[in-house]
Amino acid sequence: MSNLSSELVAAFRGGATQRFTSDEEAGLAPMLRDIVARCEQAWSGAWLTPGDFAAHLGLHTPVGEPLGEALAALCCEDLYLALAAVEGHRAALEALDSTALVPAGRAVRRVEDSNAFVDEVLQLTRLRLLVEEGTTHAPRLKAYAGRGPLRRWTEAVALGVALSLKRRPERTSPLDDAVIAAELGTHDPELELIRHRSRPAFRAAFAEALAALSPRDRNLLRLGLVQGLGVESLGAMHQVHASTVSRWMAKARDALLESTREGLARRLALNTSQLDSLLRVLDGSLDVSLASLLKEG
C-alpha cells in the first residue's frame, strides 16, 4: 500500500465511529483515492490535505450500511466544499456563495420579495454557516453531513433565518418627532416649527443617502446596527481583520451623515445655524434612524 493510501485509510479510520470487515478494509484505499481525486477535479483545486478530508469523510459516513454503499450515497464533493469553506479557503468561499447561497436567495424571496430582506438573510446565513458563535456553537457548516445536496441544505438554513426575522418583534421604534424633540431640547418656537417641517425631509434625505451606499456598506451597517453583530463576527464573515471592519463602518457612517446633510440642505430652506442644530439631532439619533429605515426598506 502506498504512503498516500495508508494515510487516507488511517485518517478515515480515525474519523469513523464504526468497525469494518476485512473485505471492506481491502477496498477502502482505492475508494478513498477515487473520492479525493473526484472532489479535487470538481472544484478545480486541492483545497484540503487528503488526510484531513478522509477523516472528515469517516466522521460523516453512515453507520450500519455496507461501506461501499455508504460512501456512494454521500455527496462527497459537497462535503469537500463545506469543509474547505469553514477552513477559510477563499476559492471555496466563492464557490459556496455561487453554488449554495445565491440559489438560496431565490427561495428566500418566497418569504419576502425585497432586495434588502434577501441581502440581510443571506448575510446572516453566511455568518451562521461560517462563524463560531461564542464558545458553544460551532459554525453550522460543520454539521453538514453530506446526506443530501449542500444547495438544498443551505436553502433550509436560509429559510429558517428568513422566517425567524419575519417573526421577530420590532427591536427599534420608528423615527418620529419625539426623537428630534428630545435631542434638540429646546422650546424655541422657530426651531419647534423646523422640527415639525424637518421630519419628512430628514427621512427622505436619509433614505436617499442610504441607497447611495455600496451594498457592502449597507449590509455592514444593517448587521452592525440593526442585528447588533460585533466587528469580530463581521470580520470573520468577510475574511478580514476586525479593525478593517471598524474602518469600513466608520467610513460608511461618515458618508451616510454627509450625504444626508447635503440632502437636507437641498430640501429645507434653513440658515447655517438652524441646519447645524438639526444635524446634531441627526448624528445623535443615527442608529435609531438607520434601524428604522432599514426595516422599511
Secondary structure, DSSP 8 states (H G I E B T S, - for coil): --HHHHHHHHHHHHH--S---HHHHHHHHHHHHHHHHHHHHHTTS--S-HHHHHHHHHHHS-TTS-HHHHHHHS-HHHHHHHHHHHTT-HHHHHHHIIIIIHHHHHHHTTT---HHHHHHHHHHHHHHHHS-BTTTB--GGGG--SSS-HHHHHHHHHHHHHHHHHHS--SS----HHHHHHHH----HHHHHHHHHHHHHHHHHHHHHHHHS-HHHHHHHIIIIIS---HHHHHHHHTS-HHHHHHHHHHHHHHHHHHHHHHHHHH----HHHHHHHHHHHHHTHHHHHHHHHHH-
